[in-house]
Amino acid sequence: MLSSRNLLREILENDRSFQLFCSIAASGEAQGGWENARIAALVPESMQDLAPKITRHGTDEDKHGRIFNALLKKRGLEPVPVPLETDYTMLLERRGIGLMHEKLRRDEPLTEHDIIVYLTHSRVTEQRASDQMAMLLACCEDDSETARAVRMISHDEDAHLAYCHEELLRLAARGHEPAIRRSLRRTALAEIVVHREVSLSVMSHMGRLLDWPAVRTVPIAAGIHVMYAYERFGAWRRMVNLTMPEQLNALGQPARSTAPVV
């Protein structure tokens, strides 16, 4: 049966596809770590209370990158170059989503509006990450080592999402709600397009590595387009709603253990 779970299982069980999968994931997490570190260093004076939480966010992302690389090492594999068309972060930036790397490389303080852009970008992309980690965890339950690593990442992604909800709601209460709503909508509508493009590219690469016939790749591509249509015609709204999370101050609490997975 053709399902996301079965496809993911097949990718994880083959060394070549697993190698590309972990390399893409590790690269994305490393980019997130760098971005958060730079944002923490440039937070405006009026929002300095956020700096430790943004730093923690970046530290978590760096940890996730190390975890994916450790999973590769456990299988005796090395990271491989990430195809540009699968670079989720870069493709979002090309659409003007999030804070541009050029801005982050300058040693100039960010503005309150920049922090709103950062938090709305994180709200949307962390929703995607949380959903994907939950699906990945369901697919690797039989592999205790991989499941342990993914469970740690999934827990962190849920905490990042809770943090974004809480901080955006606080900013909305301070009068920033119109700007937050505009930024969330713009970010979500761009993200679902980029997610479709990256999904198609990743599955194309996986198909070549796993020698999938056209009778397999065509339905996969069609399914990705159907999911995009579902999100475009309403499901994107799940990525922009804001509710106070049960877990408050999620990034103000001690980090979970960073014990190696190999």
C-alpha positions in Angstrom: 0.0 0.0 0.0 1.3 3.4 -1.0 1.4 5.6 2.1 3.6 8.3 3.7 4.5 5.8 6.4 5.5 3.0 4.1 7.5 5.4 1.8 9.4 6.8 4.8 10.1 3.3 6.1 11.6 2.3 2.7 13.7 5.5 2.7 15.0 4.8 6.2 15.9 1.2 5.5 18.1 1.8 2.5 21.6 3.2 3.2 21.8 5.5 0.2 18.4 7.1 0.7 18.9 7.2 4.5 22.2 9.0 3.9 20.6 11.7 1.8 17.6 12.0 4.2 19.8 12.6 7.2 22.2 14.9 5.3 19.2 17.1 4.3 17.9 17.1 7.8 21.3 17.9 9.5 22.0 20.7 7.0 18.6 22.3 7.7 19.1 22.1 11.5 22.6 23.6 11.3 21.2 26.5 9.3 18.6 27.0 12.0 21.2 26.9 14.7 23.2 29.6 13.0 20.2 31.8 12.3 19.0 31.7 15.9 22.5 32.4 17.2 22.8 35.5 15.1 19.2 36.7 16.0 20.0 36.3 19.7 23.1 38.4 19.3 21.2 41.2 17.5 18.0 41.3 19.6 17.0 45.0 20.2 17.3 46.4 23.8 13.5 46.5 24.2 13.3 42.7 23.8 16.4 41.5 25.6 14.3 39.1 27.7 13.9 37.0 24.5 17.7 36.6 23.9 18.2 33.6 26.2 15.2 31.8 24.6 16.4 32.4 21.1 19.9 31.2 22.1 18.3 28.0 23.5 16.3 27.6 20.3 19.6 27.8 18.3 21.4 25.4 20.6 18.6 22.9 20.2 18.8 23.1 16.4 22.6 22.6 16.5 21.9 19.5 18.7 19.5 18.1 16.2 22.1 18.5 13.4 24.5 16.5 15.5 21.9 13.8 16.2 21.3 13.3 12.5 25.0 13.1 11.8 25.4 10.6 14.7 22.6 8.4 13.1 24.7 8.4 9.9 27.8 7.5 11.8 26.0 4.6 13.5 25.3 3.2 10.0 28.9 3.7 8.9 27.8 6.5 6.5 29.1 10.1 5.9 27.0 13.2 5.1 26.6 13.9 1.4 26.1 17.3 -0.4 22.5 18.6 -0.1 20.9 19.3 -3.5 20.1 23.0 -3.7 16.5 22.3 -4.8 15.9 20.5 -1.5 17.2 23.4 0.7 14.0 24.4 2.5 15.6 27.4 4.3 17.2 28.8 1.2 14.0 28.5 -0.9 12.0 30.3 1.8 14.6 33.1 1.9 14.4 33.5 -1.9 10.7 34.2 -1.4 11.5 36.9 1.1 10.3 34.8 4.1 12.1 35.2 7.4 15.1 37.4 8.2 17.6 37.5 5.3 21.0 36.1 5.9 22.6 39.3 4.6 20.8 41.2 7.4 21.9 38.6 10.0 25.6 38.9 8.9 25.6 42.6 9.7 26.4 43.6 13.3 23.4 46.0 13.4 20.6 45.6 16.1 17.4 44.1 14.8 14.0 46.0 15.2 10.9 44.8 17.0 9.4 44.2 13.6 12.3 42.0 12.7 11.6 39.9 15.8 8.0 39.6 14.8 9.1 38.4 11.4 11.4 35.9 13.1 8.8 34.6 15.4 6.1 34.2 12.8 8.5 32.4 10.5 9.3 30.1 13.4 5.7 29.6 14.2 5.0 28.3 10.7 8.1 26.3 10.1 8.1 24.7 13.6 4.5 23.6 13.0 5.8 21.8 9.9 8.8 20.4 11.8 6.6 19.2 14.7 4.2 17.4 12.3 7.0 15.8 10.4 8.9 14.6 13.5 5.6 13.0 14.8 5.3 11.1 11.5 8.9 10.1 11.5 8.6 8.8 15.1 5.7 6.6 14.1 7.8 5.1 11.3 10.8 4.2 13.3 9.2 2.7 16.4 10.9 -0.7 15.7 14.4 0.8 15.8 15.0 1.8 19.4 18.2 3.8 18.7 16.6 5.9 15.9 13.3 6.2 17.8 15.1 7.6 20.9 16.9 10.2 18.8 13.7 11.2 16.9 11.7 11.4 20.2 14.2 13.9 21.6 14.0 16.0 18.5 10.2 15.8 18.4 10.0 16.9 22.0 12.2 19.9 21.2 10.2 20.9 18.2 7.0 20.8 20.2 8.7 23.1 22.8 9.8 25.5 20.0 6.3 25.6 18.7 4.9 26.3 22.2 7.4 29.1 22.7 6.4 30.8 19.4 2.7 30.7 20.4 3.4 32.2 23.8 5.7 35.0 22.6 3.5 36.0 19.7 0.5 36.2 21.9 2.4 38.4 24.3 3.4 40.7 21.4 -0.1 40.7 20.1 -1.3 41.9 23.6 1.2 44.7 23.3 -0.4 46.1 20.2 1.4 44.1 17.5 -1.5 41.8 16.5 -2.2 43.3 13.0 1.5 43.0 12.0 1.6 39.4 13.4 -1.5 38.3 11.5 -0.2 39.8 8.2 3.2 38.1 8.7 1.7 34.8 9.6 -0.6 34.7 6.6 2.2 35.7 4.2 4.6 33.2 5.7 2.2 30.3 5.7 1.1 30.8 2.1 4.7 30.9 0.9 5.7 28.0 3.1 3.2 25.6 1.6 4.5 26.3 -1.9 8.1 25.8 -0.8 7.1 22.6 1.1 5.5 21.3 -2.1 8.6 22.1 -4.2 11.0 20.6 -1.7 8.9 17.4 -1.3 8.8 16.9 -5.0 12.5 17.4 -5.3 13.3 15.1 -2.3 11.0 12.3 -3.6 12.6 12.7 -7.1 16.0 12.1 -5.6 14.8 9.2 -3.5 13.1 7.6 -6.5 16.4 7.6 -8.3 18.3 6.2 -5.4 15.7 3.4 -4.8 15.0 2.7 -8.5 11.3 3.5 -8.2 9.4 2.9 -11.5 7.2 5.6 -13.0 4.1 3.6 -11.7 5.4 4.5 -8.2 6.8 8.0 -8.7 3.8 9.5 -10.5 1.3 8.7 -7.7 3.8 10.1 -5.2 4.1 13.4 -7.0 0.3 13.5 -7.5 -0.2 12.9 -3.7 2.2 15.9 -3.0 0.1 18.1 -5.3 -3.1 17.0 -3.6 -1.7 17.8 -0.2 -0.7 21.2 -1.5 -4.2 21.8 -2.8 -5.6 20.7 0.6 -3.4 23.2 2.4 -3.9 26.0 -0.1 -7.7 25.8 0.2 -7.9 26.0 3.9 -5.6 23.7 5.9 -2.8 26.4 5.9 -4.8 28.2 8.6 -3.6 25.6 11.2 -0.2 27.2 10.8 -1.4 30.7 11.7 -3.7 30.3 14.6 -2.4 31.3 18.0 -3.4 29.6 21.3 -1.7 29.8 24.7 0.2 26.5 25.1 -0.1 24.2 28.1 3.7 24.2 28.4 4.6 27.8 29.3 8.1 29.2 29.2 9.1 26.1 27.2 12.5 27.5 26.3 13.2 29.0 29.7 13.4 25.5 31.3 16.6 23.3 31.4 17.4 21.6 28.2 16.9 17.9 27.8 19.9 15.6 27.9 22.1 15.8 24.8 23.5 12.2 25.2 24.9 10.9 22.0 22.8 8.4 20.0 25.8 6.2 19.1 
